[in-house]
Amino acid sequence: MSKAYKEMKVEKWVGIEDVMEHLGLSRWTILTWIKEGKLPAYRVGKKYVFKLSEVDEYIRTDIDKKN
C-alpha cells in the first residue's frame, strides 16, 4: 500500500450485524427500513453493506423531520 493511501481516512464498510449493534435494532427493523428506502445500504452479492456515517446521517435527519 502506498503512503498516501495509508494516510487517507477511508471509512470501512460494515455488515448488517454491525448496524444492528450500532443502532440497537433488530435485523427485521433494519431490513424493513432498507426495503422502504429509509436506510442507505448497498448490495454486495447477497449481502448488504453500510457506511456508519451514512446510517448516522439518516438517523439525525429522520429525528430532525419529526421535531
Order of alpha helices (4+ residues) and beta strands (2+ residues): alpha-alpha-alpha-beta-beta-alpha
